């Protein structure tokens, strides 16, 4: 529902709170005047810009989580969870503080009790999402220059990961591959396979500190680890008796033509797999392409803005998570292009896929995957 529809049935007490927050001058005893005044304020570009400019980092973090979540109705638990993520990133974690964030959001006109028989359901007006997000983006771009034109050369992997899934299954179709005691393919078999893949990676030595991002993340490089886990999750391959081989379902997959659904499924799988280690991933995956649309953005600028909203995961520092677990993987998934400027600084820009499909997809509602 849009703001005008929601305000009609909003409790007069909340209308007064919002009017006081924005300094609306109107007859407080007339609900009609209150609604008219609030509509004028909350739709005014200057009002929205001033509101966003005075928010703290934690408040902006909470706001972006609200606005980028495409659900029309959320429970109080959903809202408190988002506030908790923002507070945790800001190194604060108090239930009272989370409730204060939700109460403040209601006073600012961001959320309203939903018009339903279910108590404890809330909604965000559909028509305030884009203006508030745009106000934050405008503010960000004033502080961080987009690089136009971009680098002379860049990498765009597109749907290459899907092609390499087929290459991997064809490799396994020839004969089962023996596994080491650590559960990974032997280095010589990895090297033999990797030479056929679109994106070349080097085999890893077993590293027990690498965990949390997949089944065999400790023995395979990042991109191949995701590719392997995706095939394993879909039961296109299986590990048995010290070997990994293709299944009947994998052979059937090889006989099917490429479809966009496969590409979408890989992105969705990545988000579900990495979401456990990076709870903020659904917001980051949508926010980075918004920042990097219309031009190239420096990695340094992304680090400055987004690292405060990322919590470390064991041995992974927030900066490493953003660069290696988010941006690098978004390049592998065809959601970002990457290049370097004349000073060898890394640059990113959004792809068509990130600007279209991700706008429809809501990672906030996805459950996490834990492979065993």
C-alpha positions in Angstrom: 0.0 0.0 0.0 1.1 3.6 -0.6 1.5 6.2 2.1 -1.8 8.0 1.4 -3.8 4.8 1.9 -1.9 3.8 5.0 -2.3 7.2 6.7 -6.1 7.1 6.4 -6.4 4.2 8.9 -3.3 5.0 11.0 -3.9 5.7 14.7 -4.2 9.5 15.5 -1.5 9.1 18.1 1.1 7.9 15.6 0.0 10.7 13.2 0.7 13.2 15.9 4.1 11.7 16.6 5.1 11.8 12.9 3.8 15.4 12.6 5.8 16.5 15.6 9.0 14.8 14.3 8.8 16.7 11.0 7.5 19.9 12.5 4.3 20.0 10.5 2.1 23.0 11.1 -1.6 22.0 11.1 -4.6 21.6 13.2 -3.7 18.6 15.5 -7.4 17.9 16.1 -8.2 17.4 12.4 -7.1 14.0 11.0 -7.7 15.2 7.5 -5.3 18.2 8.0 -2.7 15.9 9.7 -2.8 13.5 6.7 -2.5 16.3 4.2 0.4 17.9 6.0 2.2 14.6 6.4 1.8 13.7 2.8 3.3 17.0 1.8 6.3 16.6 4.2 7.0 12.9 3.6 6.9 13.3 -0.2 9.1 16.4 -0.3 12.6 15.7 -1.6 14.3 18.3 0.7 12.5 16.8 3.8 13.7 13.3 2.9 17.3 14.5 2.2 17.5 16.3 5.5 16.1 13.3 7.4 18.6 10.9 5.8 21.5 13.4 6.4 21.0 13.5 10.2 20.8 9.7 10.7 23.5 7.8 12.4 25.4 5.0 10.6 23.4 2.4 12.6 20.1 4.1 11.8 21.0 4.3 8.1 21.9 0.6 8.2 18.5 -0.2 9.8 16.7 2.0 7.2 18.4 0.3 4.2 17.6 -3.1 5.6 13.9 -2.1 5.8 13.7 -0.5 2.4 15.6 -3.1 0.4 13.5 -6.0 1.9 10.7 -6.4 -0.7 8.2 -7.9 1.7 5.1 -5.8 2.1 4.4 -7.0 5.6 6.8 -7.8 8.4 6.4 -9.1 11.9 7.8 -7.3 15.0 10.4 -10.1 15.3 11.5 -9.3 11.7 12.0 -5.6 12.6 13.8 -6.4 15.8 16.1 -8.8 14.0 17.0 -6.0 11.5 17.6 -3.6 14.3 19.7 -6.2 16.0 21.9 -6.6 12.9 22.4 -2.9 12.8 23.3 -2.6 16.5 25.6 -5.6 16.3 27.5 -4.1 13.4 27.8 -0.9 15.5 29.0 -3.1 18.4 25.9 -2.6 20.4 23.5 -5.4 21.3 20.6 -4.6 23.6 17.0 -5.7 23.2 15.8 -2.3 24.5 17.9 -0.5 21.9 16.4 -2.6 19.1 12.9 -1.7 20.3 13.9 1.9 20.4 15.0 1.7 16.7 11.5 0.3 15.8 9.7 2.9 17.9 11.8 5.7 16.2 11.0 4.3 12.8 7.3 4.6 13.5 7.7 8.2 14.6 9.6 8.9 11.4 6.8 7.4 9.3 8.9 4.5 7.9 6.7 1.7 9.3 3.0 1.4 10.3 0.9 -1.3 11.9 -0.6 -3.4 9.1 -4.3 -3.2 8.4 -5.1 -6.8 9.2 -6.6 -9.0 11.9 -3.1 -10.3 12.8 -1.6 -8.3 15.7 2.1 -7.5 15.5 2.3 -7.1 11.7 3.9 -3.9 10.2 4.3 -2.5 6.7 6.4 0.1 4.9 4.6 2.4 2.4 5.6 1.3 -1.1 6.1 4.8 -2.4 8.6 6.0 0.2 11.1 3.2 -0.5 12.7 4.6 -3.7 12.8 8.3 -2.5 14.6 7.4 0.7 17.0 5.1 -1.0 17.7 7.7 -3.7 18.3 10.3 -1.1 21.0 8.1 0.6 22.5 7.4 -2.8 22.7 11.1 -3.7 24.3 11.8 -0.4 26.8 8.9 -1.0 27.7 10.2 -4.4 28.4 13.7 -3.1 31.0 12.2 -0.8 32.3 9.5 -3.2 33.1 10.2 -6.9 32.1 7.7 -9.5 34.9 6.9 -11.9 33.7 7.9 -15.4 35.0 6.7 -17.9 36.0 3.4 -16.4 39.1 1.2 -17.0 40.4 0.4 -20.4 39.9 -3.3 -19.8 37.5 -5.1 -17.4 36.3 -8.6 -16.6 32.7 -9.6 -17.0 32.1 -13.3 -16.3 28.4 -13.3 -17.2 27.0 -16.8 -17.0 30.4 -18.5 -17.2 29.8 -20.3 -13.9 26.9 -22.2 -15.4 29.1 -23.2 -18.3 31.7 -24.5 -15.9 29.1 -26.5 -14.0 28.5 -28.4 -17.2 32.3 -28.8 -17.7 32.6 -30.2 -14.2 29.8 -32.7 -14.7 31.3 -33.8 -18.1 34.7 -34.3 -16.3 33.0 -36.5 -13.7 31.2 -38.4 -16.5 34.4 -39.7 -17.8 35.2 -41.6 -14.6 34.9 -41.1 -10.8 37.7 -39.0 -9.3 39.5 -40.3 -6.1 39.5 -38.2 -3.0 42.2 -37.4 -0.4 41.9 -38.1 3.3 40.8 -34.5 3.7 37.9 -35.1 1.3 39.1 -33.1 -1.7 40.2 -34.2 -5.2 43.9 -34.7 -5.6 45.9 -31.7 -6.9 46.7 -33.3 -10.2 43.0 -33.9 -10.9 42.1 -30.4 -9.9 44.8 -29.0 -12.3 43.5 -31.2 -15.1 39.9 -30.0 -14.5 40.8 -26.3 -14.0 42.4 -26.0 -17.4 39.0 -26.6 -19.0 37.2 -24.0 -16.9 36.4 -20.5 -18.1 38.0 -18.9 -15.0 41.3 -20.3 -14.0 42.1 -21.0 -10.3 45.0 -22.6 -8.5 44.5 -25.6 -6.2 44.7 -24.8 -2.5 46.7 -26.6 0.1 44.3 -27.8 2.8 43.7 -24.9 5.2 41.6 -25.7 8.2 41.0 -22.1 9.0 38.9 -21.8 5.9 35.3 -22.7 6.9 31.8 -21.4 7.0 31.4 -20.9 3.2 30.7 -24.5 2.0 31.3 -28.2 2.3 35.0 -28.3 1.2 35.9 -24.6 1.4 39.1 -25.7 3.1 40.4 -27.7 0.2 39.1 -25.9 -3.0 39.6 -22.3 -4.2 36.6 -19.9 -3.8 34.8 -20.2 -7.2 35.3 -23.9 -7.7 34.2 -24.5 -4.1 30.8 -22.8 -4.9 30.5 -24.7 -8.1 31.2 -28.1 -6.4 28.8 -27.4 -3.6 26.0 -26.4 -6.0 26.4 -29.7 -7.8 26.5 -31.6 -4.5 23.4 -29.8 -3.2 21.5 -30.7 -6.3 22.6 -34.3 -6.1 24.2 -34.2 -9.5 27.3 -35.8 -8.0 28.0 -37.9 -4.9 30.9 -38.8 -2.7 31.1 -42.5 -1.9 33.9 -45.0 -1.2 36.6 -42.4 -1.4 35.6 -41.1 -4.8 33.4 -38.4 -6.3 31.3 -39.3 -9.3 28.3 -38.1 -11.4 24.8 -39.4 -10.5 21.9 -40.2 -12.8 20.5 -36.8 -12.0 23.8 -35.3 -13.1 23.6 -37.1 -16.4 20.1 -35.9 -16.9 21.2 -32.3 -16.2 23.9 -32.6 -18.9 21.3 -33.5 -21.5 19.2 -30.4 -20.7 19.9 -27.1 -22.5 21.0 -24.0 -20.7 18.3 -21.8 -19.2 18.2 -18.6 -17.2 16.7 -20.6 -14.3 20.0 -22.4 -13.8 21.8 -19.0 -13.5 19.2 -17.7 -11.1 19.4 -20.9 -9.0 23.2 -20.5 -8.7 22.9 -17.0 -7.4 20.2 -18.0 -5.0 22.3 -20.9 -3.7 25.3 -18.7 -3.1 23.2 -16.3 -1.1 21.7 -19.1 1.0 25.1 -20.7 1.5 27.0 -17.5 2.5 24.1 -15.9 4.5 25.0 -17.9 7.6 28.4 -16.4 7.8 27.3 -13.0 6.4 23.8 -12.2 7.8 23.9 -8.8 6.1 24.5 -10.4 2.6 20.9 -9.8 1.3 21.3 -6.0 1.9 24.9 -5.9 0.5 24.0 -7.8 -2.7 21.3 -5.3 -3.5 23.1 -2.1 -2.3 26.4 -2.6 -4.1 24.8 -2.6 -7.6 22.8 0.4 -6.7 25.9 2.3 -5.6 27.8 1.0 -8.7 25.1 1.8 -11.3 25.8 4.5 -13.9 29.6 4.4 -13.5 32.5 2.7 -11.9 33.1 2.8 -8.1 36.4 2.4 -6.3 36.8 -0.6 -4.0 38.2 1.9 -1.5 34.9 3.8 -1.4 32.9 0.6 -0.9 35.2 -0.4 1.9 34.8 3.0 3.6 31.0 2.8 3.4 30.1 -0.9 3.9 32.8 -2.3 6.2 31.2 -0.7 9.3 28.1 -2.7 8.5 29.8 -6.0 8.4 30.7 -8.2 11.4 33.9 -10.3 11.3 33.4 -14.1 10.9 36.1 -16.0 12.9 39.3 -15.5 10.8 37.6 -13.3 8.2 37.9 -9.6 8.9 35.1 -7.3 7.6 37.2 -5.9 4.8 38.2 -9.4 3.7 34.5 -10.5 3.8 33.5 -7.5 1.6 36.3 -8.0 -1.0 36.7 -11.8 -1.2 33.3 -13.2 0.0 31.0 -10.6 -1.5 32.5 -8.5 -4.4 34.7 -11.2 -5.8 31.9 -13.7 -5.8 29.5 -11.2 -7.3 32.0 -10.9 -10.2 32.1 -14.7 -10.5 28.3 -14.7 -10.6 28.0 -12.0 -13.3 26.5 -9.4 -11.0 29.5 -7.0 -11.1 32.2 -6.2 -13.6 35.7 -5.5 -12.3 38.7 -3.6 -13.6 41.7 -1.5 -12.5 42.5 2.2 -13.1 45.9 3.6 -14.1 47.0 3.4 -10.4 46.0 -0.3 -10.2 43.1 0.5 -7.9 40.2 -2.0 -8.2 37.0 -0.6 -9.7 33.5 -2.2 -9.9 30.3 -1.5 -11.9 26.9 -3.2 -11.9 25.9 -5.5 -14.7 22.5 -5.8 -16.4 21.7 -8.9 -14.4 22.2 -7.1 -11.1 20.0 -4.3 -12.2 17.1 -6.5 -13.3 16.8 -9.8 -11.6 18.1 -8.8 -8.2 15.4 -6.1 -8.0 12.8 -8.8 -8.1 14.6 -11.3 -5.9 14.3 -11.0 -2.1 17.2 -12.6 -0.3 16.0 -11.5 3.1 13.4 -14.3 3.1 15.8 -17.1 2.2 16.7 -19.7 4.7 20.4 -20.6 5.1 22.0 -23.8 3.8 24.4 -25.8 5.9 26.0 -28.6 3.8 27.2 -31.8 5.6 
